[in-house]
Amino acid sequence: MAFDFKKEYKEFYMPKNKPGIVTVPSMNYIAVRGQGDPNAEDGEYKQSIGLLYGIAFTVKMSKMGDRRIDGYFDYVVPPLEGFWWQDGAAEIDYAHKEAFRWISVIRLPDFVTADDFEWAVEEAERKKKADFSKAEFLTVHEGLCVQCMHIGPYDEEPATVSMMHAFMEEQGYALDITAQRLHHEIYLSDARKTAPEKLKTVIRHPIRKI
């Protein structure tokens, strides 16, 4: 049976819909950076998703070709994730999506090295006959965070964020969003096929002990 990150690491992918404190280990990702409204038709964000999945499935299906990745095991491609911020703003302003800056990511299994990643980019370009040069191999050290499962439309996330921040303060923590530690979302639902009120999104914010 294929390894499923969501099932094996439930503490990171399937939290309860009430806030909790978690320490997130270092993880490697396929990443594409961009800016602008994620809902824009033919915008940078939607293009980035195509790049991410093109490389993710190239790595996953390497078992069918000549590339033999050391330590490879069959797995379910992890969910789409995103790190978000707005220049000059301490918190996300959902009323101004055009000001969004983001790093769209998909987690890589630990067996994938930077060399394997470069091979996957070249292979995806060869097969898809498209430019994948925006994609990068990114290592993120999130560390101590507060997180919560948000159920509902993305525009209603501020209510969940407020609940998270109240909880962290009660527990003796402070928000620690910086240029390196960002607002993080993990998308467990396909927005194209799921009713807005049923969307499941993990929201995670970096914190520090007061």
C-alpha positions as CSV (number, residue, x, y, z in Angstrom):
1,M,0.0,0.0,0.0
2,A,1.3,3.5,-0.9
3,F,2.6,5.6,1.9
4,D,0.2,8.4,2.7
5,F,1.7,11.4,4.5
6,K,-1.7,12.6,5.7
7,K,-2.4,9.3,7.5
8,E,1.1,8.7,8.8
9,Y,1.6,12.2,10.1
10,K,-1.9,13.1,11.3
11,E,-0.5,15.6,13.8
12,F,0.6,17.8,10.8
13,Y,-2.1,17.2,8.3
14,M,-5.3,16.3,10.2
15,P,-5.5,18.5,13.3
16,K,-8.7,19.1,15.2
17,N,-10.9,22.1,14.4
18,K,-9.7,23.7,17.6
19,P,-6.2,25.2,18.1
20,G,-3.2,23.2,19.2
21,I,0.6,23.6,19.6
22,V,2.9,21.6,17.4
23,T,6.6,21.4,16.6
24,V,7.1,20.9,12.9
25,P,10.3,19.2,11.7
26,S,12.3,20.3,8.7
27,M,10.7,19.3,5.4
28,N,11.7,19.5,1.7
29,Y,9.3,20.9,-0.9
30,I,8.9,21.6,-4.6
31,A,8.3,25.3,-4.5
32,V,7.2,28.1,-6.9
33,R,7.1,31.7,-5.8
34,G,4.8,34.4,-7.1
35,Q,2.4,37.2,-6.3
36,G,-1.2,38.3,-7.0
37,D,-4.7,37.2,-6.5
38,P,-4.8,33.3,-6.4
39,N,-8.3,33.4,-8.0
40,A,-7.2,35.3,-11.1
41,E,-7.9,33.3,-14.3
42,D,-4.6,32.3,-16.0
43,G,-2.8,34.1,-13.1
44,E,0.6,33.2,-11.7
45,Y,-0.9,31.1,-8.8
46,K,-2.9,28.8,-11.0
47,Q,0.1,28.4,-13.3
48,S,2.3,27.5,-10.3
49,I,0.0,24.6,-9.4
50,G,0.6,23.0,-12.8
51,L,4.3,23.3,-12.4
52,L,4.2,21.7,-8.9
53,Y,2.1,18.7,-9.9
54,G,4.1,18.2,-13.1
55,I,7.3,17.7,-11.0
56,A,5.5,15.9,-8.2
57,F,4.2,13.2,-10.5
58,T,7.5,13.0,-12.4
59,V,9.2,12.0,-9.1
60,K,6.4,9.6,-8.1
61,M,6.4,7.9,-11.5
62,S,10.1,7.6,-11.7
63,K,9.7,4.0,-10.8
64,M,8.3,3.4,-14.2
65,G,11.3,4.7,-16.1
66,D,15.1,4.4,-16.1
67,R,15.7,6.7,-13.1
68,R,16.3,4.8,-9.9
69,I,16.1,7.1,-6.9
70,D,17.9,5.7,-3.9
71,G,15.5,4.8,-1.1
72,Y,12.4,5.2,-3.2
73,F,9.1,3.9,-1.9
74,D,5.6,4.2,-3.4
75,Y,3.6,7.1,-1.9
76,V,0.6,9.3,-2.3
77,V,1.5,12.8,-3.6
78,P,1.0,15.0,-0.5
79,P,-1.5,17.9,-0.6
80,L,-1.0,21.3,-2.0
81,E,0.3,23.9,0.5
82,G,1.1,27.6,0.5
83,F,3.1,30.1,2.5
84,W,1.5,33.6,2.3
85,W,2.3,37.2,3.2
86,Q,1.8,40.8,2.1
87,D,4.6,43.3,2.1
88,G,4.4,45.7,5.0
89,A,1.5,43.9,6.7
90,A,1.8,42.0,10.0
91,E,-1.3,39.9,9.2
92,I,-3.0,38.7,6.0
93,D,-5.6,41.2,4.6
94,Y,-8.1,39.0,2.7
95,A,-9.8,42.1,1.2
96,H,-6.7,42.8,-0.9
97,K,-5.8,39.6,-2.6
98,E,-4.0,41.4,-5.3
99,A,-1.3,42.2,-2.7
100,F,-0.7,38.6,-1.9
101,R,2.8,37.2,-2.2
102,W,3.2,33.5,-1.9
103,I,5.3,30.3,-2.1
104,S,3.2,27.5,-3.4
105,V,4.5,24.1,-2.4
106,I,4.1,20.3,-2.4
107,R,6.1,18.2,0.1
108,L,8.8,15.9,-1.2
109,P,9.6,12.5,0.4
110,D,12.9,12.6,2.3
111,F,14.5,10.3,-0.2
112,V,14.4,13.0,-2.9
113,T,17.7,14.8,-3.0
114,A,18.5,18.1,-4.7
115,D,20.0,16.1,-7.6
116,D,16.9,14.0,-8.0
117,F,14.9,17.2,-8.0
118,E,17.0,18.7,-10.8
119,W,16.5,15.5,-12.8
120,A,12.7,15.7,-12.3
121,V,12.6,19.3,-13.5
122,E,14.5,18.4,-16.7
123,E,12.4,15.3,-17.2
124,A,9.1,17.3,-16.7
125,E,10.3,19.9,-19.2
126,R,11.2,17.2,-21.7
127,K,7.9,15.4,-21.4
128,K,5.6,18.4,-21.0
129,K,7.6,20.6,-23.4
130,A,7.1,23.5,-21.0
131,D,9.3,25.8,-18.8
132,F,9.6,24.5,-15.3
133,S,12.5,26.8,-14.3
134,K,10.5,28.7,-11.7
135,A,10.4,25.6,-9.5
136,E,12.9,25.2,-6.8
137,F,14.0,22.7,-4.1
138,L,13.1,24.4,-0.8
139,T,13.8,23.3,2.7
140,V,11.6,24.8,5.4
141,H,12.3,24.7,9.2
142,E,8.9,25.7,10.8
143,G,9.5,24.7,14.3
144,L,7.1,25.7,17.0
145,C,3.6,26.6,15.7
146,V,0.0,27.0,16.5
147,Q,-2.3,25.3,14.1
148,C,-6.0,24.5,13.5
149,M,-8.3,22.9,11.0
150,H,-10.4,25.5,9.3
151,I,-13.7,24.2,7.8
152,G,-15.4,26.6,5.4
153,P,-14.6,29.2,2.7
154,Y,-11.1,30.7,2.6
155,D,-12.4,34.2,3.1
156,E,-13.7,33.1,6.6
157,E,-10.2,32.1,7.7
158,P,-9.8,35.3,9.9
159,A,-12.2,33.9,12.5
160,T,-10.1,30.7,12.8
161,V,-6.9,32.8,13.0
162,S,-8.3,34.9,15.8
163,M,-9.2,31.8,17.7
164,M,-5.7,30.4,17.2
165,H,-4.1,33.7,18.4
166,A,-6.3,33.8,21.5
167,F,-5.3,30.2,22.3
168,M,-1.6,30.8,21.9
169,E,-1.7,33.8,24.1
170,E,-3.5,31.8,26.8
171,Q,-0.8,29.2,26.6
172,G,2.0,31.8,27.0
173,Y,3.1,32.1,23.4
174,A,3.5,35.1,21.0
175,L,3.1,35.2,17.3
176,D,6.5,35.0,15.5
177,I,5.8,35.6,11.8
178,T,8.9,36.9,10.1
179,A,10.4,36.9,6.6
180,Q,11.4,33.3,7.2
181,R,8.4,32.1,9.2
182,L,5.2,32.7,7.4
183,H,1.4,32.1,7.4
184,H,1.0,28.5,6.2
185,E,-2.0,26.8,4.7
186,I,-2.4,23.1,3.7
187,Y,-5.3,22.4,1.4
188,L,-7.0,19.1,2.1
189,S,-10.0,19.7,-0.3
190,D,-10.2,20.2,-4.0
191,A,-11.8,23.6,-4.3
192,R,-13.0,22.8,-7.8
193,K,-15.1,19.9,-6.5
194,T,-15.9,20.8,-2.9
195,A,-18.7,23.1,-1.6
196,P,-17.1,26.2,0.0
197,E,-18.7,25.4,3.4
198,K,-17.0,21.9,3.4
199,L,-13.5,23.0,2.5
200,K,-10.8,21.7,4.9
201,T,-7.7,23.8,5.3
202,V,-5.0,23.5,7.9
203,I,-3.8,26.9,9.1
204,R,-0.5,27.2,10.8
205,H,1.3,30.2,12.4
206,P,4.8,30.3,13.8
207,I,5.0,31.2,17.5
208,R,7.6,31.6,20.3
209,K,7.4,31.2,24.0
210,I,7.0,34.4,26.0
